[in-house]
Amino acid sequence: MNPLRSTPEIDIPGTLGSLVVGVQFNAFLYGLCLLQLVTYFTSGARDRLAIRLMIVWVLFIDTAITAMSLYMLWEYVVANFSNEAYMLTGRHITYPPALTALGACPIQIFLAYRVKRLSGSWVVFTVLVLLTITEILNSRKSLRRRLHDDSGVDDTTHSEARFWQSSIL
């Protein structure tokens, strides 16, 4: 840290470069998931309604994660370009992992049910479901703590971020 600066120095190419690559890779994977969803629903698969709803839920969560990642990229690379104080807040990094937990939990519970059906063990099923519930509770707790730790930064221009925060909680 430079003693003449009020904020620590940031490796901007390393930080923003990895963000750009990560968001691009996420958008590519989102496109593959969208293609897989179209193929699934046009193939005439006759799965139960619960499975089809879970697939739509995962697409909804993946769409939200991709949109929020693109918004985060815009905020860091365009709207706050060279604003190191804003980069230090790390504000938007918390939201996609919280949504990932919301998307992963139904799938994990479904897979725990499949393990129970194959093994016949209620103990294994219960442990897997309890671990899944712990994951979602920790994700929510982490997100709430992060939202309340946004001290010292003016948030009046970030109405979109507040919209996402309120919809997650």
N, CA and C atoms as a LAMMPS dump frame, in Angstrom:
ITEM: TIMESTEP
0
ITEM: NUMBER OF ATOMS
507
ITEM: BOX BOUNDS ff ff ff
-5.0000000000000000e+02 5.0000000000000000e+02
-5.0000000000000000e+02 5.0000000000000000e+02
-5.0000000000000000e+02 5.0000000000000000e+02
ITEM: ATOMS id mol type element x y z
1 1 1 N 0.843 -1.186 0
2 1 2 C 0 0 0
3 1 3 C 0.874 1.229 0
4 2 1 N 0.562 2.146 -0.841
5 2 2 C 1.285 3.404 -0.927
6 2 3 C 0.856 4.283 0.247
7 3 1 N 1.798 4.79 1.056
8 3 2 C 1.4 5.571 2.229
9 3 3 C 0.733 6.901 1.874
10 4 1 N 0.908 7.398 0.647
11 4 2 C 0.299 8.656 0.244
12 4 3 C -1.131 8.484 -0.249
13 5 1 N -1.565 7.258 -0.456
14 5 2 C -2.903 6.997 -0.966
15 5 3 C -3.829 6.622 0.179
16 6 1 N -5.088 7.004 0.05
17 6 2 C -6.063 6.68 1.093
18 6 3 C -6.627 5.27 0.929
19 7 1 N -6.503 4.703 -0.261
20 7 2 C -6.992 3.349 -0.506
21 7 3 C -5.838 2.476 -0.968
22 8 1 N -5.897 1.173 -0.684
23 8 2 C -4.829 0.294 -1.153
24 8 3 C -4.841 0.177 -2.671
25 9 1 N -3.671 -0.097 -3.223
26 9 2 C -3.589 -0.27 -4.672
27 9 3 C -4.229 -1.598 -5.069
28 10 1 N -4.831 -1.593 -6.245
29 10 2 C -5.534 -2.772 -6.741
30 10 3 C -4.88 -3.202 -8.044
31 11 1 N -4.729 -4.501 -8.197
32 11 2 C -4.243 -5.054 -9.455
33 11 3 C -5.42 -5.076 -10.426
34 12 1 N -5.628 -3.958 -11.125
35 12 2 C -6.809 -3.821 -11.985
36 12 3 C -6.821 -4.851 -13.108
37 13 1 N -5.736 -5.055 -13.854
38 13 2 C -5.805 -6.086 -14.91
39 13 3 C -6.093 -7.482 -14.354
40 14 1 N -5.496 -7.797 -13.222
41 14 2 C -5.734 -9.115 -12.637
42 14 3 C -7.144 -9.268 -12.107
43 15 1 N -7.67 -8.214 -11.511
44 15 2 C -9.008 -8.272 -10.937
45 15 3 C -10.076 -8.218 -12.012
46 16 1 N -10.037 -7.17 -12.822
47 16 2 C -11.067 -7.018 -13.845
48 16 3 C -10.896 -8.01 -14.986
49 17 1 N -9.669 -8.4 -15.27
50 17 2 C -9.443 -9.392 -16.321
51 17 3 C -10.093 -10.717 -15.988
52 18 1 N -9.927 -11.156 -14.752
53 18 2 C -10.557 -12.424 -14.366
54 18 3 C -12.071 -12.286 -14.32
55 19 1 N -12.572 -11.105 -13.963
56 19 2 C -14.017 -10.879 -13.977
57 19 3 C -14.574 -10.96 -15.394
58 20 1 N -13.882 -10.338 -16.352
59 20 2 C -14.336 -10.364 -17.749
60 20 3 C -14.332 -11.792 -18.276
61 21 1 N -13.265 -12.529 -18.023
62 21 2 C -13.182 -13.914 -18.494
63 21 3 C -14.266 -14.767 -17.823
64 22 1 N -14.476 -14.577 -16.528
65 22 2 C -15.491 -15.352 -15.821
66 22 3 C -16.895 -15.084 -16.324
67 23 1 N -17.207 -13.819 -16.578
68 23 2 C -18.541 -13.473 -17.064
69 23 3 C -18.74 -13.993 -18.487
70 24 1 N -17.719 -13.914 -19.304
71 24 2 C -17.829 -14.456 -20.661
72 24 3 C -18.038 -15.963 -20.638
73 25 1 N -17.294 -16.659 -19.792
74 25 2 C -17.447 -18.108 -19.68
75 25 3 C -18.841 -18.455 -19.16
76 26 1 N -19.328 -17.687 -18.186
77 26 2 C -20.672 -17.901 -17.66
78 26 3 C -21.716 -17.699 -18.753
79 27 1 N -21.553 -16.661 -19.567
80 27 2 C -22.51 -16.411 -20.651
81 27 3 C -22.48 -17.552 -21.672
82 28 1 N -21.3 -18.09 -21.945
83 28 2 C -21.184 -19.233 -22.861
84 28 3 C -21.919 -20.454 -22.292
85 29 1 N -21.706 -20.739 -21.01
86 29 2 C -22.384 -21.874 -20.385
87 29 3 C -23.89 -21.649 -20.318
88 30 1 N -24.3 -20.409 -20.118
89 30 2 C -25.734 -20.087 -20.126
90 30 3 C -26.342 -20.403 -21.49
91 31 1 N -25.628 -20.066 -22.549
92 31 2 C -26.102 -20.39 -23.891
93 31 3 C -26.244 -21.888 -24.095
94 32 1 N -25.284 -22.662 -23.587
95 32 2 C -25.39 -24.12 -23.684
96 32 3 C -26.594 -24.642 -22.902
97 33 1 N -26.825 -24.092 -21.71
98 33 2 C -27.982 -24.52 -20.907
99 33 3 C -29.283 -24.178 -21.608
100 34 1 N -29.322 -23.007 -22.235
101 34 2 C -30.522 -22.615 -22.983
102 34 3 C -30.768 -23.575 -24.147
103 35 1 N -29.709 -23.939 -24.851
104 35 2 C -29.824 -24.892 -25.947
105 35 3 C -30.299 -26.25 -25.437
106 36 1 N -29.765 -26.681 -24.31
107 36 2 C -30.172 -27.953 -23.727
108 36 3 C -31.637 -27.909 -23.293
109 37 1 N -32.098 -26.776 -22.759
110 37 2 C -33.487 -26.644 -22.354
111 37 3 C -34.419 -26.734 -23.555
112 38 1 N -34.072 -26.056 -24.632
113 38 2 C -34.894 -26.11 -25.843
114 38 3 C -34.939 -27.535 -26.384
115 39 1 N -33.808 -28.206 -26.407
116 39 2 C -33.751 -29.588 -26.875
117 39 3 C -34.597 -30.501 -25.991
118 40 1 N -34.538 -30.294 -24.681
119 40 2 C -35.31 -31.117 -23.746
120 40 3 C -36.809 -30.969 -23.984
121 41 1 N -37.264 -29.72 -24.07
122 41 2 C -38.708 -29.506 -24.198
123 41 3 C -39.238 -29.805 -25.59
124 42 1 N -38.392 -29.78 -26.616
125 42 2 C -38.864 -30.123 -27.968
126 42 3 C -38.72 -31.605 -28.273
127 43 1 N -38.043 -32.345 -27.407
128 43 2 C -37.849 -33.771 -27.667
129 43 3 C -39.056 -34.614 -27.268
130 44 1 N -39.979 -34.024 -26.55
131 44 2 C -41.164 -34.769 -26.143
132 44 3 C -40.957 -35.634 -24.917
133 45 1 N -40.02 -35.282 -24.072
134 45 2 C -39.778 -36.042 -22.851
135 45 3 C -41.014 -35.992 -21.96
136 46 1 N -41.304 -37.116 -21.326
137 46 2 C -42.501 -37.208 -20.495
138 46 3 C -42.138 -37.377 -19.023
139 47 1 N -41.347 -36.466 -18.537
140 47 2 C -40.986 -36.505 -17.122
141 47 3 C -42.13 -35.958 -16.274
142 48 1 N -42.034 -36.244 -14.98
143 48 2 C -43.043 -35.726 -14.063
144 48 3 C -43.005 -34.203 -14.036
145 49 1 N -44.11 -33.616 -13.625
146 49 2 C -44.222 -32.16 -13.568
147 49 3 C -43.176 -31.559 -12.629
148 50 1 N -42.889 -32.229 -11.529
149 50 2 C -41.904 -31.708 -10.576
150 50 3 C -40.524 -31.571 -11.228
151 51 1 N -40.159 -32.516 -12.059
152 51 2 C -38.851 -32.451 -12.732
153 51 3 C -38.846 -31.334 -13.758
154 52 1 N -39.93 -31.194 -14.507
155 52 2 C -39.995 -30.104 -15.498
156 52 3 C -39.975 -28.738 -14.815
157 53 1 N -40.659 -28.621 -13.671
158 53 2 C -40.628 -27.362 -12.928
159 53 3 C -39.231 -27.068 -12.377
160 54 1 N -38.531 -28.098 -11.957
161 54 2 C -37.168 -27.908 -11.465
162 54 3 C -36.257 -27.432 -12.594
163 55 1 N -36.452 -27.936 -13.78
164 55 2 C -35.652 -27.507 -14.927
165 55 3 C -35.919 -26.04 -15.243
166 56 1 N -37.179 -25.641 -15.202
167 56 2 C -37.517 -24.236 -15.442
168 56 3 C -36.957 -23.356 -14.327
169 57 1 N -37.014 -23.844 -13.076
170 57 2 C -36.453 -23.102 -11.945
171 57 3 C -34.954 -22.879 -12.134
172 58 1 N -34.244 -23.915 -12.542
173 58 2 C -32.797 -23.785 -12.749
174 58 3 C -32.51 -22.788 -13.873
175 59 1 N -33.318 -22.807 -14.921
176 59 2 C -33.137 -21.831 -15.988
177 59 3 C -33.388 -20.414 -15.475
178 60 1 N -34.42 -20.244 -14.668
179 60 2 C -34.712 -18.93 -14.098
180 60 3 C -33.546 -18.431 -13.25
181 61 1 N -33.02 -19.294 -12.395
182 61 2 C -31.888 -18.911 -11.539
183 61 3 C -30.661 -18.613 -12.398
184 62 1 N -30.405 -19.447 -13.393
185 62 2 C -29.245 -19.235 -14.264
186 62 3 C -29.38 -17.927 -15.044
187 63 1 N -30.594 -17.598 -15.46
188 63 2 C -30.825 -16.327 -16.148
189 63 3 C -30.536 -15.156 -15.21
190 64 1 N -30.996 -15.245 -13.983
191 64 2 C -30.745 -14.175 -13.007
192 64 3 C -29.258 -14.035 -12.715
193 65 1 N -28.549 -15.155 -12.57
194 65 2 C -27.107 -15.101 -12.304
195 65 3 C -26.382 -14.455 -13.476
196 66 1 N -26.732 -14.833 -14.685
197 66 2 C -26.081 -14.266 -15.862
198 66 3 C -26.365 -12.775 -15.976
199 67 1 N -27.613 -12.374 -15.751
200 67 2 C -27.963 -10.951 -15.811
201 67 3 C -27.221 -10.162 -14.735
202 68 1 N -27.154 -10.707 -13.535
203 68 2 C -26.459 -10.007 -12.456
204 68 3 C -24.957 -9.956 -12.707
205 69 1 N -24.405 -11.004 -13.293
206 69 2 C -22.981 -10.993 -13.623
207 69 3 C -22.668 -9.949 -14.684
208 70 1 N -23.54 -9.832 -15.683
209 70 2 C -23.351 -8.803 -16.702
210 70 3 C -23.492 -7.409 -16.104
211 71 1 N -24.443 -7.238 -15.197
212 71 2 C -24.605 -5.959 -14.519
213 71 3 C -23.366 -5.634 -13.684
214 72 1 N -22.84 -6.643 -12.971
215 72 2 C -21.646 -6.452 -12.166
216 72 3 C -20.473 -6.049 -13.057
217 73 1 N -20.331 -6.706 -14.196
218 73 2 C -19.263 -6.366 -15.129
219 73 3 C -19.416 -4.926 -15.603
220 74 1 N -20.633 -4.527 -15.941
221 74 2 C -20.885 -3.151 -16.382
222 74 3 C -20.511 -2.148 -15.287
223 75 1 N -20.92 -2.429 -14.063
224 75 2 C -20.632 -1.505 -12.962
225 75 3 C -19.129 -1.323 -12.747
226 76 1 N -18.372 -2.425 -12.794
227 76 2 C -16.934 -2.329 -12.53
228 76 3 C -16.147 -1.806 -13.721
229 77 1 N -16.523 -2.213 -14.929
230 77 2 C -15.693 -1.901 -16.096
231 77 3 C -16.129 -0.617 -16.804
232 78 1 N -17.402 -0.285 -16.77
233 78 2 C -17.873 0.886 -17.507
234 78 3 C -18.273 2.019 -16.564
235 79 1 N -19.264 1.768 -15.722
236 79 2 C -19.816 2.84 -14.894
237 79 3 C -18.817 3.377 -13.867
238 80 1 N -17.978 2.531 -13.321
239 80 2 C -17.011 2.951 -12.302
240 80 3 C -15.586 2.659 -12.728
241 81 1 N -15.316 2.862 -13.996
242 81 2 C -13.977 2.617 -14.519
243 81 3 C -12.969 3.498 -13.781
244 82 1 N -11.903 2.92 -13.31
245 82 2 C -10.817 3.592 -12.572
246 82 3 C -11.257 4.133 -11.221
247 83 1 N -12.375 3.705 -10.713
248 83 2 C -12.824 4.108 -9.386
249 83 3 C -12.414 3.016 -8.4
250 84 1 N -11.204 3.136 -7.88
251 84 2 C -10.675 2.084 -7.009
252 84 3 C -11.455 1.958 -5.715
253 85 1 N -11.986 3.049 -5.211
254 85 2 C -12.77 2.979 -3.982
255 85 3 C -14.008 2.101 -4.186
256 86 1 N -14.631 2.221 -5.35
257 86 2 C -15.799 1.388 -5.645
258 86 3 C -15.392 -0.078 -5.787
259 87 1 N -14.25 -0.316 -6.406
260 87 2 C -13.793 -1.699 -6.579
261 87 3 C -13.515 -2.371 -5.245
262 88 1 N -13.095 -1.612 -4.264
263 88 2 C -12.788 -2.187 -2.959
264 88 3 C -14.038 -2.64 -2.203
265 89 1 N -15.207 -2.113 -2.574
266 89 2 C -16.417 -2.513 -1.851
267 89 3 C -16.767 -3.966 -2.109
268 90 1 N -16.506 -4.477 -3.322
269 90 2 C -16.843 -5.861 -3.638
270 90 3 C -18.326 -6.133 -3.536
271 91 1 N -19.126 -5.106 -3.698
272 91 2 C -20.562 -5.161 -3.456
273 91 3 C -21.284 -6.23 -4.266
274 92 1 N -21.056 -6.318 -5.538
275 92 2 C -21.86 -7.191 -6.401
276 92 3 C -21.4 -8.644 -6.397
277 93 1 N -20.27 -8.922 -5.825
278 93 2 C -19.719 -10.272 -5.884
279 93 3 C -20.538 -11.241 -5.038
280 94 1 N -21.284 -10.766 -4.073
281 94 2 C -22.029 -11.629 -3.162
282 94 3 C -23.287 -12.213 -3.781
283 95 1 N -23.904 -11.538 -4.72
284 95 2 C -25.222 -11.94 -5.19
285 95 3 C -25.239 -13.228 -6.009
286 96 1 N -24.402 -13.408 -7.019
287 96 2 C -24.474 -14.672 -7.782
288 96 3 C -24.287 -15.929 -6.949
289 97 1 N -23.348 -15.97 -5.967
290 97 2 C -23.262 -17.198 -5.162
291 97 3 C -24.531 -17.494 -4.369
292 98 1 N -25.216 -16.464 -3.912
293 98 2 C -26.462 -16.699 -3.179
294 98 3 C -27.51 -17.307 -4.097
295 99 1 N -27.578 -16.831 -5.318
296 99 2 C -28.525 -17.409 -6.275
297 99 3 C -28.113 -18.82 -6.678
298 100 1 N -26.829 -19.077 -6.729
299 100 2 C -26.357 -20.417 -7.05
300 100 3 C -26.864 -21.416 -6.011
301 101 1 N -26.847 -21.019 -4.761
302 101 2 C -27.363 -21.899 -3.713
303 101 3 C -28.856 -22.144 -3.891
304 102 1 N -29.603 -21.117 -4.289
305 102 2 C -31.038 -21.305 -4.524
306 102 3 C -31.305 -22.256 -5.683
307 103 1 N -30.437 -22.259 -6.667
308 103 2 C -30.596 -23.174 -7.789
309 103 3 C -30.121 -24.576 -7.479
310 104 1 N -29.084 -24.679 -6.651
311 104 2 C -28.494 -25.985 -6.372
312 104 3 C -29.299 -26.805 -5.37
313 105 1 N -29.949 -26.15 -4.422
314 105 2 C -30.635 -26.887 -3.361
315 105 3 C -31.75 -27.811 -3.857
316 106 1 N -32.633 -27.364 -4.734
317 106 2 C -33.654 -28.324 -5.217
318 106 3 C -33.043 -29.523 -5.937
319 107 1 N -31.983 -29.279 -6.678
320 107 2 C -31.313 -30.377 -7.376
321 107 3 C -30.673 -31.329 -6.383
322 108 1 N -30.044 -30.784 -5.352
323 108 2 C -29.412 -31.641 -4.353
324 108 3 C -30.444 -32.459 -3.579
325 109 1 N -31.584 -31.863 -3.282
326 109 2 C -32.637 -32.617 -2.596
327 109 3 C -33.192 -33.704 -3.509
328 110 1 N -33.344 -33.397 -4.795
329 110 2 C -33.796 -34.411 -5.746
330 110 3 C -32.791 -35.561 -5.816
331 111 1 N -31.501 -35.232 -5.888
332 111 2 C -30.487 -36.279 -5.937
333 111 3 C -30.425 -37.067 -4.627
334 112 1 N -30.665 -36.394 -3.499
335 112 2 C -30.727 -37.11 -2.218
336 112 3 C -31.894 -38.092 -2.223
337 113 1 N -33.02 -37.677 -2.806
338 113 2 C -34.167 -38.574 -2.929
339 113 3 C -33.822 -39.775 -3.804
340 114 1 N -33.093 -39.531 -4.885
341 114 2 C -32.681 -40.643 -5.76
342 114 3 C -31.738 -41.599 -5.017
343 115 1 N -30.85 -41.06 -4.205
344 115 2 C -29.964 -41.911 -3.398
345 115 3 C -30.792 -42.741 -2.424
346 116 1 N -31.804 -42.125 -1.821
347 116 2 C -32.672 -42.85 -0.897
348 116 3 C -33.417 -43.973 -1.618
349 117 1 N -33.906 -43.691 -2.825
350 117 2 C -34.62 -44.714 -3.599
351 117 3 C -33.709 -45.87 -3.979
352 118 1 N -32.456 -45.545 -4.34
353 118 2 C -31.53 -46.603 -4.745
354 118 3 C -30.971 -47.378 -3.556
355 119 1 N -30.695 -46.675 -2.458
356 119 2 C -30.084 -47.345 -1.31
357 119 3 C -31.117 -47.801 -0.28
358 120 1 N -32.271 -47.154 -0.254
359 120 2 C -33.283 -47.488 0.734
360 120 3 C -32.966 -46.955 2.121
361 121 1 N -31.97 -46.089 2.231
362 121 2 C -31.528 -45.595 3.529
363 121 3 C -32.1 -44.207 3.815
364 122 1 N -32.947 -44.144 4.855
365 122 2 C -33.47 -42.856 5.284
366 122 3 C -32.391 -42.031 5.981
367 123 1 N -31.423 -42.698 6.583
368 123 2 C -30.349 -41.983 7.285
369 123 3 C -29.524 -41.162 6.298
370 124 1 N -29.115 -41.769 5.213
371 124 2 C -28.327 -41.059 4.203
372 124 3 C -29.143 -39.919 3.61
373 125 1 N -30.406 -40.175 3.318
374 125 2 C -31.285 -39.145 2.777
375 125 3 C -31.401 -37.966 3.739
376 126 1 N -31.621 -38.252 5.02
377 126 2 C -31.769 -37.195 6.024
378 126 3 C -30.497 -36.369 6.151
379 127 1 N -29.347 -37.026 6.158
380 127 2 C -28.07 -36.306 6.259
381 127 3 C -27.886 -35.401 5.04
382 128 1 N -28.17 -35.907 3.863
383 128 2 C -28.007 -35.107 2.645
384 128 3 C -28.959 -33.907 2.625
385 129 1 N -30.193 -34.115 3.062
386 129 2 C -31.152 -33 3.096
387 129 3 C -30.748 -31.974 4.152
388 130 1 N -30.281 -32.431 5.301
389 130 2 C -29.822 -31.485 6.333
390 130 3 C -28.616 -30.671 5.855
391 131 1 N -27.71 -31.303 5.138
392 131 2 C -26.575 -30.564 4.579
393 131 3 C -27.038 -29.531 3.545
394 132 1 N -28.038 -29.897 2.763
395 132 2 C -28.58 -28.965 1.775
396 132 3 C -29.261 -27.788 2.455
397 133 1 N -30.024 -28.05 3.487
398 133 2 C -30.684 -26.974 4.228
399 133 3 C -29.639 -26.071 4.884
400 134 1 N -28.579 -26.659 5.411
401 134 2 C -27.492 -25.866 5.983
402 134 3 C -26.865 -24.969 4.931
403 135 1 N -26.711 -25.478 3.728
404 135 2 C -26.135 -24.681 2.643
405 135 3 C -26.998 -23.46 2.344
406 136 1 N -28.298 -23.642 2.219
407 136 2 C -29.169 -22.519 1.874
408 136 3 C -29.241 -21.519 3.027
409 137 1 N -29.244 -21.994 4.265
410 137 2 C -29.269 -21.076 5.405
411 137 3 C -27.972 -20.274 5.504
412 138 1 N -26.848 -20.936 5.272
413 138 2 C -25.567 -20.22 5.298
414 138 3 C -25.474 -19.205 4.17
415 139 1 N -25.998 -19.561 3.02
416 139 2 C -25.988 -18.635 1.894
417 139 3 C -26.823 -17.407 2.206
418 140 1 N -27.982 -17.617 2.762
419 140 2 C -28.855 -16.492 3.118
420 140 3 C -28.229 -15.634 4.205
421 141 1 N -27.642 -16.283 5.196
422 141 2 C -26.992 -15.552 6.289
423 141 3 C -25.82 -14.729 5.762
424 142 1 N -25.03 -15.324 4.899
425 142 2 C -23.898 -14.619 4.316
426 142 3 C -24.355 -13.422 3.495
427 143 1 N -25.413 -13.595 2.717
428 143 2 C -25.931 -12.5 1.899
429 143 3 C -26.471 -11.376 2.775
430 144 1 N -27.229 -11.718 3.807
431 144 2 C -27.778 -10.691 4.691
432 144 3 C -26.66 -9.935 5.401
433 145 1 N -25.634 -10.644 5.853
434 145 2 C -24.511 -9.988 6.515
435 145 3 C -23.816 -9.047 5.546
436 146 1 N -23.641 -9.477 4.316
437 146 2 C -22.977 -8.645 3.311
438 146 3 C -23.794 -7.403 2.991
439 147 1 N -25.104 -7.548 2.925
440 147 2 C -25.961 -6.4 2.626
441 147 3 C -25.927 -5.368 3.739
442 148 1 N -25.794 -5.823 4.966
443 148 2 C -25.767 -4.894 6.096
444 148 3 C -24.377 -4.32 6.35
445 149 1 N -23.351 -4.877 5.71
446 149 2 C -21.991 -4.365 5.866
447 149 3 C -21.627 -3.33 4.826
448 150 1 N -22.546 -2.907 3.981
449 150 2 C -22.273 -1.902 2.948
450 150 3 C -22.218 -0.518 3.567
451 151 1 N -21.276 -0.313 4.455
452 151 2 C -21.195 0.982 5.121
453 151 3 C -20.226 1.899 4.398
454 152 1 N -20.513 3.17 4.446
455 152 2 C -19.595 4.163 3.902
456 152 3 C -19.688 4.377 2.413
457 153 1 N -20.583 3.707 1.719
458 153 2 C -20.697 3.864 0.273
459 153 3 C -22.091 4.371 -0.038
460 154 1 N -22.187 5.433 -0.812
461 154 2 C -23.473 5.994 -1.191
462 154 3 C -24.157 5.054 -2.177
463 155 1 N -25.339 4.596 -1.822
464 155 2 C -26.05 3.614 -2.633
465 155 3 C -27.238 4.208 -3.371
466 156 1 N -27.346 5.514 -3.418
467 156 2 C -28.54 6.11 -4.021
468 156 3 C -28.601 5.894 -5.516
469 157 1 N -27.477 5.68 -6.172
470 157 2 C -27.484 5.487 -7.623
471 157 3 C -27.585 4.026 -8.017
472 158 1 N -27.739 3.143 -7.063
473 158 2 C -27.743 1.712 -7.358
474 158 3 C -29.11 1.109 -7.086
475 159 1 N -30.142 1.665 -7.701
476 159 2 C -31.489 1.162 -7.465
477 159 3 C -31.662 -0.247 -8.008
478 160 1 N -30.981 -0.584 -9.103
479 160 2 C -31.086 -1.941 -9.65
480 160 3 C -30.531 -2.954 -8.664
481 161 1 N -29.422 -2.614 -8.021
482 161 2 C -28.832 -3.539 -7.048
483 161 3 C -29.779 -3.736 -5.87
484 162 1 N -30.415 -2.678 -5.399
485 162 2 C -31.372 -2.801 -4.302
486 162 3 C -32.587 -3.64 -4.715
487 163 1 N -32.995 -3.542 -5.977
488 163 2 C -34.094 -4.376 -6.466
489 163 3 C -33.717 -5.842 -6.336
490 164 1 N -32.508 -6.195 -6.785
491 164 2 C -32.088 -7.584 -6.714
492 164 3 C -31.966 -8.035 -5.271
493 165 1 N -31.463 -7.15 -4.397
494 165 2 C -31.328 -7.502 -2.999
495 165 3 C -32.689 -7.83 -2.395
496 166 1 N -33.687 -6.993 -2.658
497 166 2 C -34.994 -7.22 -2.074
498 166 3 C -35.663 -8.469 -2.643
499 167 1 N -35.399 -8.782 -3.901
500 167 2 C -36.029 -9.964 -4.483
501 167 3 C -35.393 -11.25 -3.989
502 168 1 N -34.126 -11.204 -3.615
503 168 2 C -33.46 -12.399 -3.096
504 168 3 C -33.914 -12.69 -1.679
505 169 1 N -34.036 -11.654 -0.87
506 169 2 C -34.399 -11.844 0.529
507 169 3 C -35.887 -12.054 0.658
